[in-house]
Amino acid sequence: MTVTLALFSALLLLFAATARGLGRVSVTAPILFVLAGSLLAIPAGGADTAAAPAVRALAELTLALILFHDAAQVRPRQIAAERGLVARLLLIGLPVTVVAGVLTAQVVLPDLPFVVALLLAASLAPTDAGLGAATVLNPVVPVRVRRLLNVESGLNDGMVTPVVLFAVAAIAGAEGLSTTLTVAQAVLELGIGVAVGVAVGAGGGILLGASRRRDLSSPRSRALGVLAIPGLAYVLAELATGNAFVAAFVAGTAFAAAARWIDDEDSGLELTEMLSEPLGFAVWLAFGFAAVPLVVETAGWREVVYALLSLTVLRMVPVALALLGTGLRAPTVAFVGWFGPRGLASVVFALITVEELELVEPVRQAVATIGLTVLLSVLAHGLSADPLAARYGAWVARVRPTVETVPGTEPTPRGGLHLRRRAS
């Protein structure tokens, strides 16, 4: 563990020193850290199972922080013009993606039981704007389109988390595997998590707002207070036997609704972003170390076919259906459909599954498929973000589509450090 920490620290320093240069050749942080983890796994002969509890703790902490941060970034007052579009993607596109993923798995991966297919489809449904953040920060792409991609990514991981955990519980019950979850508990924990998240998120936002009005705190201390909210929601939900991830996500949503002052003080979320970024890099390193050998050993042509369908048809067709009648032009619908990268949320779901369940063959196949899909997404979306954004931006400049060019607030996504080169 000491050696791994030293290697990660050295790699983080190297990335920080070369981030802008790597960005010029479309090498993203996920590409770099996954590659490094994969190379580390070669002399180790695969993942070290003794480190599994530490990896899971890291994955859970990262997911909780990201769920809160992404949800807290979605300010209701700043996305009024996109509410209808976002609702379509989340309430139509996301469920259709999961259902289509399950049905496709039953055909392409016929050995997967239904509940394992549900786990696979739900784990690959959320998107990660960080993998294609060059599109979200590229000024040639209309603000409204960038905001849509960013907000969708910020909310869909939290919405699908209960489905993933329910599937894990259902698999354990169906296969008679050892687990700390039961299906009944999953439903009860969801309600407790929501209640805790609302109380902590809204309460924290109101408390810090009152402190600000009375000049009892500084912007820096309020940022520190915001950083404490996801941890408090997570721990209290755990103590109350609730769903800690749902609590963290709902806390972010409740905080964004209650903390009106955050619209004038973007630094309030500065520390949550600063912490979630290196934690995310660590998860990518662990993913490369643990998942890549499993993908190499397990994935065959069926897994490859499913991964390719997941990144294309299973994402783009539901998006197209969800956006029917909105007035968005076909190039925009295709652009939004393609830039649905699979990233940290899917990785964490896979890591939690490995820790929670025994790797019997169906589960092993599902985890390998998740890993393969994420690996392909890291490469495909990381390398295509700049050129496709430029091409789409040129089309927008030439055609000036009415719906797409409605003014909006600039998105501030969680993403790789090198991507900020566009704004600097």
HUHURA-V277891 format. One record per pair of residues at least 24 apart in sequence whose C-alpha atoms are under 7 Angstrom apart, sorted by the first residue. I is the first residue (numbers start at 1). J is the second residue. Records with the same first field share a line. If there is no record, write none. Layout:
I = J  J
//
This chain:
19 = 417  418
20 = 418  421
23 = 418  419
26 = 382  383
28 = 382  416
29 = 416
30 = 281  284  378
31 = 378  379
33 = 281  284  285
34 = 284  285  287  288
35 = 288
36 = 285
37 = 285  286  287  288  289
38 = 288  289  292
40 = 289
41 = 289
46 = 290  293
47 = 289  290
52 = 355
55 = 286
56 = 351  352  355
59 = 283  348
62 = 276  279  280
63 = 345  348
64 = 230  245  248
65 = 230  272  276
66 = 276
67 = 158  248  249
68 = 230  248  249  251  252
69 = 252  272  273
70 = 154  155
71 = 154  155  249  252  253
72 = 252  253  255  256
74 = 151  256
75 = 256  257
76 = 257
78 = 409
82 = 148
86 = 148  152
88 = 322  323
89 = 319  322
90 = 152  156
92 = 322
93 = 318  319  322
94 = 125
96 = 318
97 = 125  314  315  318
98 = 122  125
100 = 314
101 = 314
108 = 302  306
109 = 302
111 = 362
112 = 362
115 = 167  170  171
116 = 171  362  363  366
118 = 167
119 = 164  167  168
120 = 366  370
122 = 160  163  164
123 = 164  346  349
124 = 342  346  370
126 = 153  156  157  342  345
127 = 153  340  341  342  343
128 = 153  340  341  342  343  344
129 = 153  341
130 = 414  415  416
131 = 341  343  378  381  382
132 = 339  341  381  382  385
133 = 415  419
134 = 385  386  419
135 = 385  386  389
137 = 422
138 = 422
140 = 390  393
141 = 389  392  393
142 = 404  405
143 = 407  408  409  410
144 = 404  405  406  407  408
145 = 404
146 = 411
147 = 410  411
149 = 336
150 = 411  413
157 = 345
158 = 246  249
162 = 190
168 = 353
177 = 357  358
178 = 357
179 = 356  357
189 = 241  242  243
190 = 242  243  246
192 = 237  242  243
193 = 237  242  243  244  246  247
194 = 246  247  250
196 = 233  237  247
197 = 233  247  248  250  251
198 = 250  251  254
200 = 229  233  251
201 = 229  251  252  254  255
202 = 254  255  258
204 = 229  255
205 = 255  258  259
206 = 258  259
209 = 259  261
219 = 267  268
222 = 268
223 = 267  268  269  270  271
224 = 271
226 = 268  269
227 = 271  272
273 = 414
287 = 347
291 = 371
294 = 368
295 = 368  371  372
298 = 365  368
299 = 368  369
303 = 369
307 = 369  372  373
312 = 338
327 = 403
328 = 403  404
339 = 381
341 = 377  381
342 = 374  377
343 = 374
//
